[in-house]
Amino acid sequence: MAAHVAHPAELARFDLFGVWNTADPLTDRFDPFRFADRMAAYRTLIDATNRGGLFGPDNRRNPLWGLMFQHQWQFRTGRLGVNSQDDGRIDPDATWGYGNYALSVIPWLGATAAGIVPELLIAGPPSASRFRYADGGGPEPLQLPAEFAAGVADWRGYFDLVAATDHTGTDDEPIRFALWKAHKTCLDVVAARIADVGPAPYSRIELSFLRGWCRMVDYLWAAAWPTDFDFMVESGLDVLPEQLLTDAEPDLPPKVRRNVINVIALAHTSAWRHRVNLKLWQRVMRTRAARDEVLTMLDALFNPNPGNAADRRRMLRYLLRP
């Protein structure tokens, strides 16, 4: 049974609570191809980064909640492999599973380097894979794919910053910027690797959605998007499709449908256009006032309509401000 870790009481309302409450704690080995192990790693990191109640007595302000909720969504919707919901195993060839690997194992290694969590043996994939993974650690030499070295360094920087923040009530935006920097470094590796892989066993539209989601992260990074418990519950749990996308017209709620269309459009935007658009968005997000309106500004950017004309004018003022 898992050790008790402080969490918001409202967590019991969500399916995440089941694995939070029952996953065995990691001891000497971390098998990242077990869903429960990745979730146990997140739970350990959430607990280890709240020393002194930095993120509140129930840890609700911890920005790592976003990663845990996201991985639960991937598991719930069958994105981690054909049989993952039955046996809890993550297919090493699953593209979403590989993407999350960069946001679970690589943060764990960064936290290990920062002395936040113990060094464990990281299990390699159970079979040959089209993706490269770490293997070893603990009593054995760690074999880390070179493309992930920068991600480990950035995550170490994040955990070092959290450890150096020694009082509650501080402005957490610098911490969020550090988290998103590390997040983006890792997903840039993922985006490059999945740029030319085949979609099997999923549809082409599902792979396009993942590629577009990697690009959407660029926009969230520029805005230091909040990923604490309250923000996720209020604004981050009803925006992604609850089923795998297929070539057939998906039956989605209007809000989710708009988001899926926008994310897939990002996947099909040319590289130079994406760079230009992102530079303009970064300019909009220069000020704290603009970042505090990130939900409104994203809606104005991706869903222009007569109802948000005033928001788009305000976004233009943010863009043109000296």
C-alpha positions in Angstrom: 0.0 0.0 0.0 1.3 3.5 -0.9 2.6 5.7 1.9 0.3 8.7 2.7 1.1 11.8 0.8 -0.8 15.1 1.3 -3.3 15.8 -1.4 -6.4 18.0 -1.8 -9.5 16.3 -0.5 -11.3 16.9 -3.8 -8.9 14.4 -5.5 -11.2 11.7 -4.3 -13.8 12.9 -7.0 -11.5 11.9 -9.8 -10.3 8.6 -11.3 -6.8 9.7 -10.6 -7.4 9.0 -6.9 -7.5 5.3 -7.4 -3.9 4.9 -8.6 -2.8 7.7 -6.3 -4.1 5.8 -3.3 -3.0 2.3 -4.3 0.2 2.4 -6.4 3.1 0.8 -4.5 5.9 3.3 -3.7 9.1 3.0 -5.8 11.9 1.3 -3.8 14.9 0.2 -5.7 13.5 -0.1 -9.2 11.4 2.1 -11.5 9.8 0.3 -14.4 8.5 3.1 -16.7 6.6 0.6 -18.8 4.2 0.1 -15.9 1.5 2.8 -15.7 1.5 2.4 -11.9 5.2 3.1 -11.6 5.0 6.3 -13.6 2.2 7.5 -11.4 4.1 6.4 -8.2 7.0 8.5 -9.5 4.8 11.6 -9.9 3.3 11.1 -6.5 6.8 10.9 -5.0 7.9 14.0 -6.8 4.8 15.9 -5.7 5.5 15.0 -2.1 9.2 15.6 -2.2 8.9 19.1 -3.7 6.5 20.3 -0.9 9.0 20.4 1.9 7.9 23.0 4.4 4.5 23.3 2.8 5.9 25.4 -0.1 2.8 24.5 -2.2 0.3 24.5 0.6 -0.4 22.0 3.4 -2.4 19.8 1.0 0.0 20.4 -1.9 -2.7 21.8 -4.1 -0.4 24.6 -5.6 2.2 22.1 -6.8 2.6 22.5 -10.6 3.4 18.8 -11.1 -0.3 18.0 -10.8 -0.7 18.8 -14.5 1.6 15.9 -15.6 -0.2 13.5 -13.4 -3.6 14.4 -14.6 -2.4 14.3 -18.2 -1.0 10.8 -17.8 -4.2 9.6 -16.2 -6.1 10.9 -19.3 -3.7 9.0 -21.6 -4.3 5.8 -19.7 -8.1 6.3 -19.4 -8.5 6.9 -23.2 -6.3 4.0 -24.4 -3.4 6.1 -25.7 -0.7 4.1 -23.9 -1.1 0.9 -25.9 -3.7 -1.5 -27.2 -3.8 -3.6 -23.9 -2.7 -1.0 -21.5 -6.1 -0.6 -19.8 -6.2 -4.3 -19.2 -2.7 -5.1 -17.8 -1.4 -1.7 -16.9 1.6 -2.1 -19.2 2.7 0.7 -21.5 3.7 -0.3 -25.0 7.2 1.0 -25.8 6.1 1.7 -29.3 3.0 3.8 -28.2 3.7 7.4 -29.3 1.8 8.9 -26.4 3.6 6.6 -24.0 7.0 7.8 -25.5 5.9 11.4 -25.1 5.0 10.8 -21.5 8.3 9.0 -20.9 10.0 12.2 -21.6 7.8 13.9 -18.9 8.1 11.2 -16.2 11.4 9.3 -16.4 13.4 12.4 -17.5 12.0 14.6 -14.7 12.7 11.7 -12.3 16.4 11.6 -13.4 16.5 15.4 -13.0 15.2 15.1 -9.5 17.7 12.4 -8.8 20.5 14.7 -10.0 19.2 17.4 -7.7 19.1 15.1 -4.7 15.3 15.3 -4.4 14.6 11.6 -4.9 16.9 8.5 -4.6 18.7 7.0 -7.6 16.8 3.9 -8.8 17.4 1.3 -11.4 15.5 2.4 -14.5 14.1 -0.6 -16.4 14.6 -0.7 -20.1 11.8 -1.6 -22.6 10.6 -5.2 -22.4 11.1 -5.6 -26.2 12.7 -3.9 -29.1 11.2 -0.5 -29.8 11.3 2.2 -32.5 12.1 4.7 -29.7 15.2 5.1 -27.5 14.9 4.7 -23.8 17.2 4.9 -20.7 18.4 1.7 -19.0 20.3 1.1 -15.8 21.1 3.4 -12.9 21.2 2.6 -9.2 23.9 0.0 -8.8 24.4 -0.1 -12.6 25.7 2.5 -15.0 22.8 4.5 -16.5 22.6 4.4 -20.3 20.8 7.6 -21.2 20.0 8.5 -24.9 22.0 11.6 -25.7 19.0 13.5 -26.9 17.6 13.5 -23.4 20.6 14.9 -21.6 19.4 18.5 -22.0 16.1 17.6 -20.6 17.6 16.0 -17.5 19.7 19.2 -17.0 16.6 21.4 -17.3 14.6 19.3 -14.9 17.5 19.4 -12.5 17.4 23.2 -12.8 13.7 23.1 -12.0 14.1 21.0 -8.9 17.1 23.0 -7.7 15.0 26.2 -8.0 12.1 24.6 -6.0 14.5 23.4 -3.3 16.0 26.9 -3.1 12.5 28.5 -2.6 12.3 28.3 1.1 9.0 30.0 2.1 5.4 29.8 1.2 3.4 32.6 -0.3 6.1 33.4 -2.8 5.4 34.2 -6.5 5.4 30.8 -8.2 5.6 32.1 -11.8 9.5 31.7 -11.9 8.9 28.1 -10.8 6.3 27.6 -13.6 8.6 29.1 -16.2 11.4 26.7 -15.1 9.0 23.8 -15.3 7.8 24.7 -18.8 11.4 25.2 -20.0 12.2 21.6 -19.0 8.8 20.4 -20.4 9.5 22.0 -23.7 13.1 20.7 -23.9 11.8 17.2 -23.5 8.9 17.5 -25.9 11.1 19.0 -28.6 12.9 15.7 -28.5 9.6 13.8 -28.8 8.4 16.1 -31.6 11.6 15.5 -33.6 11.4 11.7 -33.1 7.7 11.3 -34.1 7.9 13.6 -37.1 8.4 10.7 -39.4 7.0 7.6 -37.6 4.0 5.7 -38.8 0.8 6.1 -36.9 0.2 2.3 -36.3 -1.6 1.0 -34.3 -3.6 4.3 -34.2 -5.0 6.5 -36.9 -3.1 9.2 -38.8 -5.4 11.8 -37.3 -4.5 10.6 -33.8 -0.8 11.0 -34.6 -1.5 14.4 -36.0 -3.2 15.4 -32.8 -0.1 14.3 -30.8 2.2 16.3 -33.1 0.0 19.3 -32.8 -0.1 18.9 -29.0 3.7 19.1 -28.9 3.4 22.4 -30.7 0.6 23.7 -28.4 3.1 23.2 -25.5 5.1 26.0 -27.1 2.2 28.4 -26.5 1.7 27.2 -22.9 5.4 27.5 -22.2 5.4 31.2 -23.3 2.6 31.9 -21.0 3.9 30.0 -18.0 0.5 28.1 -18.1 -0.6 27.1 -14.5 -0.7 23.4 -13.8 -1.5 23.3 -10.1 -4.4 21.2 -8.8 -7.1 24.0 -8.8 -6.3 25.3 -12.3 -6.3 21.8 -13.7 -9.6 21.0 -12.2 -11.2 24.3 -13.3 -9.7 24.7 -16.7 -7.6 21.6 -17.8 -9.8 18.5 -17.6 -12.5 19.1 -20.2 -10.5 20.1 -23.2 -9.1 16.8 -24.6 -11.0 14.0 -26.4 -12.0 11.1 -24.2 -11.6 8.6 -27.1 -8.9 7.9 -29.6 -9.4 9.9 -32.8 -10.2 7.9 -35.9 -10.7 8.8 -39.6 -14.5 8.8 -38.9 -16.0 12.1 -37.8 -15.6 12.1 -34.0 -18.6 12.7 -31.8 -17.1 15.3 -29.4 -18.5 18.0 -27.1 -18.2 21.5 -28.9 -15.4 22.7 -26.6 -13.3 19.6 -27.2 -14.1 19.6 -30.9 -12.8 23.1 -31.3 -9.6 22.3 -29.4 -9.0 19.1 -31.5 -9.4 21.1 -34.7 -7.0 23.8 -33.5 -4.4 21.3 -32.3 -4.5 19.3 -35.6 -4.2 22.6 -37.5 -1.0 23.3 -35.5 0.4 19.9 -36.6 -0.2 20.9 -40.3 1.2 24.4 -40.0 4.5 24.8 -41.8 7.6 25.1 -39.6 8.4 28.7 -40.6 4.8 29.8 -40.0 4.8 28.1 -36.6 8.0 29.9 -35.7 6.6 33.3 -36.8 3.3 32.8 -35.0 5.1 31.6 -31.8 7.3 34.7 -31.9 4.2 36.9 -32.1 2.6 35.0 -29.2 5.7 35.3 -27.1 5.6 39.1 -27.6 1.9 39.1 -26.5 2.9 37.2 -23.4 5.7 39.5 -22.3 3.8 41.1 -19.5 2.3 39.6 -16.4 -1.0 41.3 -17.2 -1.2 39.3 -20.5 -0.2 36.1 -18.8 -2.8 36.5 -16.2 -5.3 36.5 -19.1 -3.9 33.5 -20.8 -7.3 31.7 -21.1 -8.9 34.7 -22.7 -5.9 35.4 -24.9 -5.7 31.8 -26.2 -9.4 31.8 -27.0 -9.0 35.1 -28.9 -6.0 33.6 -30.8 -7.4 30.2 -31.7 -11.2 30.9 -31.8 -11.7 34.4 -33.3 -15.4 35.3 -33.4 -17.6 38.4 -32.9 -18.0 37.5 -29.3 -14.3 37.9 -28.5 -13.5 40.9 -30.7 -12.7 43.1 -27.7 -10.3 40.4 -26.4 -8.6 40.4 -29.8 -8.2 44.1 -29.7 -6.6 43.9 -26.3 -4.3 41.1 -27.5 -3.2 43.4 -30.3 -2.4 46.1 -27.8 -0.3 43.6 -25.8 1.5 42.8 -29.0 2.2 46.4 -30.0 3.1 47.6 -26.5 6.8 48.9 -26.5 
